[in-house]
Amino acid sequence: MFNVVKTLKCISRNVQLKSFYRNYLSSAYKCQDAWNQRLESPFLKKVNGTDLFFDLENQFQKHGKAHGIDIDIFTNIAAEPERSDEIEDLLHKLRLSPEACSLLPSTQHAFIRFLVENDKTDDLLRVLDDRLNYGVFMDNYTCILLLNKFLKENNFKDSARVASFQMLQEDFSHPMVKFMCLYACLKYSESPSPWAEEAKPESESAEDIDEDEIIKLRVPYIRNYYFDDHFDLRIPSHLVGKTLWMIGCELPDAVGYTCQIIGLGMYNKWDRLKSLIEELLESNQSAHRNCLSILTSTFNNAKQNTPDNIGLIEEVEKLLGKMDSQNQLLQDDVVEIAKNQMLENIKTHEKSTIGSQVQIYAEWEKQREKLINEHIDMLKRDRMVEEIEEAKREMQETEEELFFFDNEDKLDLLIEHKYKPRFVTWRGYIKKKRDTNVEYVPPEIQKRREN
């Protein structure tokens, strides 16, 4: 009896672990065989990663730039986890160089997959968030891959952060991306948490500041502060709120209206939220009751932090109460509905997404081979031009040596013309040298009588 109970407990524990670590996507989505096929390329087989890295470092030090195809090769052949810092450094230098436009989509894809496979997601999120210094962006495939990883681990904070990156790109055209981002943001909105703890500087009083340590710098102008309400968004609730609002605008049903209400509330757009609820009341459209429970803490925080909007927030609460009294708030759980929609879209579109990604890998292989050949031809052409210029210089020096005595008079004239003395006044005008008269006698000196 004891063994049976122990066996049942082990089975129950294994089921819980499998459900906790379950994949929303199948194992085939990784396309591992197609992805590993790139290493069979004869170009990548001949490259030594260490030598290529030092060569790229020398190119950046000497010329301040390197070509994107070289960095693409280094990123694709990297296997050791320690290479992540080297790839990141090269991407940063490429981004700041004139060759920044040569960064290939395959390089970004390989870098994202490399960090995911080596469990360096914190570094990946940091790089994706610093678009100005790295220029690394997700495609639909890598976005789904990241969302699946974080949702599988119940890491709704990072999954919502990935969804916000996709919102900044304003691209929810892929159904799997749209509904996975929707589910991630809804789960995050139920229990929001800060994404990263920023170190707060120690406050110093005016008495502790030494005037000798104050450094004043002259600046040409002061840039006026401008907030674009998109790329300048840094508060997590605003980013997730705008993501929910953008996705909700593409869903003309109760789920979409619920996402718009939650999103505008988290985004603190009270005027838009009020107008939206008034439109729903006039058109008799429905939403889900989850919006009330999710936005309760948002309303309370907004009243404390922005007292000027208390009246507008109370009007929004009254309008939501009116929708509830008119039975326009459905009892169904919008989060579960979003999850079912996500699973349904994964089942429908996963196979086609895998097929298209395999084709993209094949196209990248052809593009890489073409760019490598073009780069080799360009290097050969540059080397040939340098050799020709060097040969011309040697021929000119040899000619001067052989015909020196024949051209001696000509060279003397050139030297005399080149080094002819000229007098320049303090105003910069060229002044000719005056002829000297030997018989000239200064007026204050009298010439002695000749004996």
C-alpha positions as CSV (number, residue, x, y, z in Angstrom):
1,M,0.0,0.0,0.0
2,F,2.8,2.3,0.8
3,N,4.5,1.7,-2.5
4,V,1.3,2.4,-4.4
5,V,0.8,5.7,-2.6
6,K,4.5,6.6,-3.3
7,T,4.1,5.8,-6.9
8,L,1.0,7.9,-7.2
9,K,2.7,10.8,-5.6
10,C,5.6,10.5,-8.0
11,I,3.2,10.3,-11.0
12,S,1.4,13.4,-9.7
13,R,4.6,15.3,-9.2
14,N,5.8,14.4,-12.7
15,V,2.5,15.6,-14.2
16,Q,2.8,18.9,-12.3
17,L,6.4,19.4,-13.5
18,K,5.4,18.6,-17.1
19,S,2.5,21.0,-17.0
20,F,4.7,23.7,-15.5
21,Y,7.4,23.2,-18.1
22,R,5.0,22.4,-21.0
23,N,5.7,23.8,-24.4
24,Y,3.0,25.8,-26.2
25,L,4.9,25.0,-29.4
26,S,6.0,21.6,-30.7
27,S,9.6,20.5,-30.6
28,A,9.7,20.8,-34.4
29,Y,9.4,24.6,-34.2
30,K,13.1,25.0,-33.3
31,C,14.0,23.8,-36.9
32,Q,17.2,22.5,-35.4
33,D,18.3,20.4,-38.3
34,A,17.7,23.2,-40.8
35,W,19.5,25.6,-38.6
36,N,22.5,23.4,-38.1
37,Q,22.7,22.9,-41.9
38,R,24.4,26.3,-42.1
39,L,27.5,24.8,-40.5
40,E,28.0,22.5,-43.5
41,S,28.8,25.4,-45.7
42,P,32.4,25.2,-47.0
43,F,32.9,28.9,-46.3
44,L,32.0,28.5,-42.6
45,K,34.0,25.2,-42.2
46,K,37.3,26.9,-43.2
47,V,37.0,29.8,-40.8
48,N,38.7,29.9,-37.4
49,G,36.6,31.9,-34.9
50,T,39.5,33.2,-32.9
51,D,41.5,34.4,-35.9
52,L,38.4,36.0,-37.4
53,F,37.7,37.9,-34.2
54,F,41.2,39.4,-33.9
55,D,41.1,40.3,-37.6
56,L,37.8,42.1,-37.1
57,E,39.2,43.9,-34.0
58,N,42.2,45.1,-36.1
59,Q,39.9,46.3,-38.9
60,F,37.9,48.4,-36.4
61,Q,41.1,49.8,-34.8
62,K,42.8,50.7,-38.1
63,H,39.9,51.6,-40.3
64,G,37.1,52.2,-37.9
65,K,34.8,49.8,-39.7
66,A,34.3,46.2,-40.8
67,H,31.9,44.6,-43.2
68,G,28.6,43.0,-42.0
69,I,29.3,39.7,-43.8
70,D,32.4,39.1,-41.7
71,I,30.4,39.6,-38.5
72,D,27.7,37.4,-39.8
73,I,30.2,34.6,-40.3
74,F,31.6,35.0,-36.8
75,T,28.1,35.1,-35.2
76,N,27.0,31.9,-37.1
77,I,30.0,29.8,-36.2
78,A,30.1,30.9,-32.5
79,A,29.4,27.9,-30.3
80,E,31.0,28.7,-26.9
81,P,28.9,30.7,-24.4
82,E,31.9,32.9,-23.7
83,R,31.6,34.3,-27.3
84,S,28.5,36.3,-26.4
85,D,30.5,39.2,-25.2
86,E,32.6,39.2,-28.3
87,I,29.6,39.2,-30.6
88,E,27.9,41.9,-28.6
89,D,31.1,44.1,-28.8
90,L,31.3,43.6,-32.6
91,L,27.7,44.4,-33.1
92,H,28.1,47.6,-31.0
93,K,31.1,48.7,-33.0
94,L,29.4,47.9,-36.3
95,R,26.4,49.9,-35.3
96,L,28.6,53.0,-34.7
97,S,30.5,52.6,-37.9
98,P,29.7,53.7,-41.5
99,E,29.0,50.0,-42.3
100,A,26.0,49.8,-39.9
101,C,23.6,49.3,-42.9
102,S,25.5,46.1,-43.8
103,L,24.1,44.3,-40.7
104,L,22.2,41.2,-42.0
105,P,18.9,39.8,-40.7
106,S,20.7,36.4,-40.4
107,T,23.2,38.0,-38.0
108,Q,20.5,39.3,-35.7
109,H,18.6,35.9,-35.9
110,A,21.8,34.0,-35.1
111,F,22.7,36.2,-32.2
112,I,19.2,35.9,-30.7
113,R,19.2,32.1,-31.1
114,F,22.7,31.9,-29.6
115,L,21.7,33.8,-26.4
116,V,18.5,31.8,-26.0
117,E,20.3,28.4,-26.4
118,N,22.9,29.5,-23.9
119,D,20.3,30.8,-21.4
120,K,21.5,34.4,-21.6
121,T,18.1,36.0,-21.9
122,D,18.9,38.9,-19.5
123,D,21.7,40.0,-21.9
124,L,19.4,39.5,-24.8
125,L,16.6,41.7,-23.4
126,R,19.2,44.4,-22.6
127,V,20.5,44.4,-26.1
128,L,17.0,44.4,-27.6
129,D,16.0,47.3,-25.4
130,D,19.1,49.3,-26.6
131,R,18.2,49.6,-30.2
132,L,20.3,52.8,-30.7
133,N,23.6,51.2,-29.8
134,Y,23.1,47.6,-31.2
135,G,20.4,47.8,-33.8
136,V,19.2,44.2,-33.1
137,F,15.5,43.5,-33.8
138,M,13.4,40.4,-33.6
139,D,11.7,38.8,-36.5
140,N,8.4,36.9,-36.2
141,Y,10.1,33.6,-35.7
142,T,12.5,34.7,-32.9
143,C,9.7,36.7,-31.2
144,I,7.5,33.5,-31.0
145,L,10.6,31.5,-29.8
146,L,11.2,34.0,-26.9
147,L,7.5,34.2,-26.0
148,N,7.2,30.4,-25.9
149,K,10.3,30.2,-23.6
150,F,9.0,32.7,-21.1
151,L,5.4,31.6,-21.1
152,K,6.5,28.0,-20.6
153,E,8.4,29.2,-17.5
154,N,5.5,31.3,-16.3
155,N,7.8,34.3,-16.7
156,F,5.1,36.8,-17.6
157,K,7.2,39.8,-16.8
158,D,9.8,39.0,-19.6
159,S,7.2,37.8,-22.0
160,A,5.3,41.1,-21.7
161,R,8.6,42.9,-22.2
162,V,9.1,41.0,-25.5
163,A,5.5,41.9,-26.5
164,S,6.3,45.6,-25.9
165,F,9.3,45.3,-28.2
166,Q,7.0,44.0,-30.9
167,M,4.6,46.9,-30.1
168,L,7.5,49.4,-30.7
169,Q,8.0,47.8,-34.1
170,E,4.2,48.2,-34.7
171,D,4.0,44.8,-36.3
172,F,1.3,42.3,-35.1
173,S,0.6,40.9,-38.6
174,H,1.6,37.4,-37.7
175,P,-1.4,35.7,-35.9
176,M,0.8,33.7,-33.5
177,V,2.8,36.8,-32.5
178,K,-0.4,38.7,-32.0
179,F,-2.2,36.2,-29.7
180,M,0.9,35.2,-27.8
181,C,1.7,38.8,-27.1
182,L,-2.0,39.3,-26.0
183,Y,-1.9,36.4,-23.6
184,A,1.5,37.5,-22.1
185,C,0.3,41.1,-21.5
186,L,-3.0,40.0,-20.0
187,K,-1.2,37.7,-17.6
188,Y,1.2,40.4,-16.7
189,S,-1.6,42.9,-16.1
190,E,-3.1,40.6,-13.4
191,S,0.0,41.0,-11.3
192,P,2.3,43.7,-12.7
193,S,5.9,44.0,-11.4
194,P,8.9,46.2,-12.2
195,W,11.1,45.0,-15.0
196,A,14.4,46.1,-13.6
197,E,15.5,47.7,-10.4
198,E,17.4,50.9,-11.2
199,A,20.1,52.0,-8.8
200,K,19.0,55.2,-7.2
201,P,21.9,57.7,-6.7
202,E,22.5,58.8,-3.1
203,S,21.1,62.2,-2.5
204,E,23.5,64.8,-1.4
205,S,22.6,67.9,0.5
206,A,23.7,71.4,-0.7
207,E,26.0,71.7,2.2
208,D,27.9,68.5,1.3
209,I,28.7,69.6,-2.3
210,D,32.1,71.1,-2.6
211,E,32.2,74.1,-5.0
212,D,35.7,73.2,-6.2
213,E,34.3,69.8,-7.5
214,I,31.7,71.5,-9.7
215,I,32.6,71.4,-13.3
216,K,30.9,73.8,-15.7
217,L,30.8,73.0,-19.4
218,R,29.8,75.3,-22.2
219,V,27.3,73.7,-24.6
220,P,26.3,75.2,-28.0
221,Y,22.6,74.9,-27.3
222,I,20.1,73.2,-25.1
223,R,17.8,70.7,-26.8
224,N,14.2,71.2,-26.0
225,Y,12.6,68.3,-24.3
226,Y,10.3,66.2,-26.5
227,F,8.3,63.1,-25.6
228,D,7.2,61.1,-28.6
229,D,4.9,58.9,-26.6
230,H,6.2,55.7,-28.3
231,F,10.0,55.1,-28.3
232,D,10.4,57.3,-25.2
233,L,8.0,55.1,-23.1
234,R,10.0,53.6,-20.2
235,I,7.3,52.8,-17.6
236,P,6.3,49.1,-17.8
237,S,2.6,49.7,-17.3
238,H,2.5,52.2,-20.1
239,L,4.4,49.9,-22.5
240,V,2.2,46.9,-21.7
241,G,-0.9,49.2,-21.8
242,K,-0.1,50.5,-25.2
243,T,0.6,47.0,-26.4
244,L,-2.8,45.8,-25.2
245,W,-4.5,48.8,-26.7
246,M,-2.8,48.2,-30.2
247,I,-3.7,44.5,-30.2
248,G,-7.3,45.3,-29.0
249,C,-7.8,47.7,-31.9
250,E,-7.3,44.8,-34.3
251,L,-9.8,42.5,-32.6
252,P,-13.5,43.6,-33.2
253,D,-15.0,41.6,-30.4
254,A,-15.5,41.6,-26.7
255,V,-11.9,40.5,-26.1
256,G,-10.7,43.4,-28.2
257,Y,-12.8,46.0,-26.4
258,T,-11.6,44.5,-23.0
259,C,-8.0,44.8,-24.1
260,Q,-8.5,48.4,-25.2
261,I,-10.1,49.3,-21.8
262,I,-7.3,47.6,-19.8
263,G,-4.7,49.0,-22.1
264,L,-5.8,52.6,-22.0
265,G,-6.2,52.4,-18.2
266,M,-2.6,51.1,-17.8
267,Y,-1.5,53.6,-20.4
268,N,-3.2,56.4,-18.3
269,K,-5.0,57.8,-21.3
270,W,-8.2,58.7,-19.4
271,D,-9.7,60.9,-22.2
272,R,-9.5,58.1,-24.7
273,L,-10.8,55.6,-22.2
274,K,-13.8,57.7,-21.4
275,S,-14.6,58.2,-25.1
276,L,-14.2,54.5,-25.8
277,I,-16.6,53.5,-22.9
278,E,-19.2,56.1,-24.1
279,E,-19.0,54.6,-27.6
280,L,-19.5,51.1,-26.2
281,L,-22.5,52.3,-24.2
282,E,-24.1,53.9,-27.3
283,S,-23.5,50.9,-29.6
284,N,-24.4,48.4,-26.9
285,Q,-21.1,46.5,-27.3
286,S,-19.9,44.2,-24.5
287,A,-16.6,43.7,-22.7
288,H,-15.4,41.3,-20.1
289,R,-15.7,41.8,-16.3
290,N,-11.9,41.2,-15.9
291,C,-11.3,44.8,-16.8
292,L,-12.8,45.9,-13.4
293,S,-10.6,43.7,-11.3
294,I,-7.4,44.4,-13.3
295,L,-7.9,48.2,-13.3
296,T,-8.8,48.5,-9.6
297,S,-5.2,49.0,-8.5
298,T,-4.5,51.1,-11.6
299,F,-7.3,53.5,-10.6
300,N,-6.0,53.8,-7.0
301,N,-2.4,54.4,-8.0
302,A,-3.4,57.0,-10.6
303,K,-5.5,58.9,-8.0
304,Q,-2.5,59.1,-5.7
305,N,0.1,60.0,-8.2
306,T,-1.9,62.3,-10.5
307,P,-4.5,64.1,-8.3
308,D,-5.4,66.4,-11.3
309,N,-7.0,63.5,-13.0
310,I,-9.1,62.3,-10.1
311,G,-12.3,63.7,-11.6
312,L,-11.8,62.1,-14.9
313,I,-10.9,58.8,-13.4
314,E,-14.1,58.8,-11.3
315,E,-16.1,59.5,-14.4
316,V,-14.5,56.4,-16.1
317,E,-15.3,54.3,-13.0
318,K,-19.0,55.5,-13.2
319,L,-19.1,54.6,-16.9
320,L,-17.8,51.1,-16.2
321,G,-20.3,50.7,-13.4
322,K,-23.0,51.8,-15.9
323,M,-21.8,49.1,-18.4
324,D,-22.0,46.6,-15.5
325,S,-25.6,47.6,-14.6
326,Q,-26.7,47.3,-18.2
327,N,-25.2,43.7,-18.4
328,Q,-22.5,44.8,-20.9
329,L,-19.7,43.1,-18.9
330,L,-19.5,39.4,-19.6
331,Q,-18.6,36.9,-16.9
332,D,-16.2,34.9,-19.0
333,D,-12.5,35.1,-18.1
334,V,-10.9,37.0,-20.8
335,V,-7.4,35.6,-19.9
336,E,-8.6,32.0,-20.5
337,I,-10.3,33.1,-23.8
338,A,-7.1,34.7,-24.9
339,K,-5.1,31.5,-24.0
340,N,-7.5,29.4,-26.0
341,Q,-7.2,31.7,-29.0
342,M,-3.5,31.6,-28.7
343,L,-3.4,27.7,-28.7
344,E,-5.8,27.6,-31.6
345,N,-3.7,30.0,-33.7
346,I,-0.5,28.0,-32.8
347,K,-2.2,24.8,-34.0
348,T,-3.3,26.5,-37.2
349,H,-0.2,28.4,-38.2
350,E,2.7,26.6,-36.6
351,K,3.3,24.2,-39.5
352,S,3.3,27.0,-42.1
353,T,5.6,29.1,-40.0
354,I,8.1,26.3,-39.7
355,G,8.0,25.7,-43.5
356,S,8.5,29.4,-44.3
357,Q,11.4,29.6,-41.8
358,V,13.2,26.6,-43.4
359,Q,12.9,28.4,-46.7
360,I,14.3,31.6,-45.2
361,Y,17.3,29.6,-43.9
362,A,18.0,28.3,-47.4
363,E,17.7,31.9,-48.8
364,W,20.2,33.1,-46.2
365,E,22.7,30.5,-47.2
366,K,22.5,31.6,-50.8
367,Q,22.7,35.3,-49.8
368,R,25.7,34.6,-47.6
369,E,27.6,32.8,-50.3
370,K,26.8,35.6,-52.8
371,L,28.0,38.3,-50.4
372,I,31.2,36.4,-49.5
373,N,32.1,36.1,-53.2
374,E,31.4,39.8,-53.7
375,H,33.4,40.7,-50.7
376,I,36.3,38.5,-51.8
377,D,36.2,40.1,-55.3
378,M,36.2,43.6,-53.7
379,L,39.2,42.8,-51.5
380,K,41.1,41.4,-54.6
381,R,40.2,44.5,-56.5
382,D,41.4,46.8,-53.7
383,R,44.6,44.8,-53.3
384,M,45.2,45.0,-57.1
385,V,44.7,48.8,-57.1
386,E,47.2,49.1,-54.2
387,E,49.8,46.9,-56.1
388,I,49.4,49.0,-59.2
389,E,49.8,52.3,-57.3
390,E,52.9,50.8,-55.6
391,A,54.4,49.7,-58.9
392,K,53.8,53.2,-60.4
393,R,55.6,54.8,-57.5
394,E,58.6,52.4,-57.9
395,M,58.7,53.1,-61.6
396,Q,58.7,56.8,-61.1
397,E,61.6,56.6,-58.5
398,T,63.6,54.3,-60.9
399,E,63.0,56.7,-63.8
400,E,64.3,59.7,-61.7
401,E,67.4,57.7,-60.9
402,L,68.1,56.6,-64.4
403,F,67.5,60.0,-66.1
404,F,68.8,62.2,-63.3
405,F,71.7,63.8,-65.4
406,D,69.4,64.3,-68.4
407,N,66.9,66.2,-66.3
408,E,69.3,67.9,-64.0
409,D,68.5,71.4,-65.4
410,K,64.8,70.7,-65.3
411,L,65.1,69.6,-61.6
412,D,67.1,72.7,-60.7
413,L,64.4,74.9,-62.1
414,L,61.8,73.0,-60.2
415,I,63.7,73.3,-57.0
416,E,64.4,77.0,-57.5
417,H,60.7,77.6,-58.2
418,K,59.7,75.6,-55.2
419,Y,62.1,77.1,-52.7
420,K,62.2,80.7,-54.2
421,P,62.3,83.1,-51.2
422,R,59.3,85.4,-50.8
423,F,58.6,88.1,-48.3
424,V,55.2,88.4,-46.7
425,T,54.0,91.4,-44.8
426,W,52.0,91.3,-41.6
427,R,48.8,91.7,-43.6
428,G,49.5,88.6,-45.7
429,Y,50.3,90.3,-49.0
430,I,53.3,89.0,-51.0
431,K,56.0,91.6,-51.3
432,K,58.8,91.6,-53.8
433,K,62.3,92.1,-52.6
434,R,63.5,95.7,-53.2
435,D,66.7,96.2,-55.2
436,T,69.6,97.4,-53.1
437,N,71.7,100.4,-54.2
438,V,75.3,100.3,-53.1
439,E,75.7,104.1,-53.6
440,Y,72.8,104.9,-51.3
441,V,73.7,107.2,-48.4
442,P,71.4,107.7,-45.5
443,P,70.4,111.4,-45.0
444,E,71.6,111.6,-41.4
445,I,75.1,110.5,-42.4
446,Q,77.4,112.8,-44.4
447,K,79.8,111.4,-46.8
448,R,83.4,112.1,-46.0
449,R,85.4,114.2,-48.3
450,E,87.7,112.2,-50.5
451,N,91.3,113.0,-50.1
